[in-house]
Amino acid sequence: GWLPMPNESNIVLDERLPPREFITAAFALAFEGDRLLVAHLANRGWDIPGGHLELGETPVEAMQREVYEETRVRLDSIELIGHQKIIIRAPKPAEYRYPYPIGYQVFYWGQVVLFDSFVESKETLGRGLFPPGEARDIEWVRGLTELYEYALAKAGYGRA
């Protein structure tokens, strides 16, 4: 709902960053064993943690900050696994603040290494770890199954 229509969006499994100036957000598919870490976000429901880059941040720094803000979890063994290329095929709306007509969101894989006490906020209502059978029922995972399955395989619990 936040993208101008029409648009095109493609997931690319790639360990190389797209052009930095066009990256808007970074997310984590983080695992403890085979269980996917998700945040219960007030505006999106159960979703993978991540968000927009702040001024001066690298994508991996933004991902780590957002994961901690949303879940109070620290990650290790972090690897870039892909990106979503977004192409806007409509005129640029005046209020659209992202790169135009092409932008990227990047996805990292990581292992959970530390759980701090969870603190509920206006943005995040909870955190959870979902085994594959339950994770595949999360709306985000259903929409980007190929990316989830690739990350699960990186965690050692599926086929890459």
HELIX and SHEET records of a PDB file:
HELIX    1   1 ARG A   20  PHE A   22  5                                   3    
HELIX    2   2 PRO A   59  THR A   71  1                                  13    
HELIX    3   3 PRO A  132  ALA A  135  1                                   4    
HELIX    4   4 GLU A  139  GLY A  143  1                                   5    
HELIX    5   5 THR A  145  LYS A  154  1                                  10    
SHEET    1   A 6 ASN A   7  LEU A  13  0                                        
SHEET    2   A 6 VAL A  73  ILE A  88 -1                                        
SHEET    3   A 6 ILE A 102  PHE A 115 -1                                        
SHEET    4   A 6 ILE A  23  GLU A  32  1                                        
SHEET    5   A 6 ARG A  35  LEU A  41 -1                                        
SHEET    6   A 6 GLY A  45  ASP A  47 -1                                        
SHEET    1   B 5 ASN A   7  LEU A  13  0                                        
SHEET    2   B 5 VAL A  73  ILE A  88 -1                                        
SHEET    3   B 5 ILE A 102  PHE A 115 -1                                        
SHEET    4   B 5 ILE A  23  GLU A  32  1                                        
SHEET    5   B 5 GLY A  50  HIS A  52 -1                                        
SHEET    1   C 6 ASN A   7  LEU A  13  0                                        
SHEET    2   C 6 VAL A  73  ILE A  88 -1                                        
SHEET    3   C 6 ILE A 102  PHE A 115 -1                                        
SHEET    4   C 6 ILE A  23  GLU A  32  1                                        
SHEET    5   C 6 ARG A  35  LEU A  41 -1                                        
SHEET    6   C 6 THR A 124  PHE A 130 -1                                        
END                                                                             
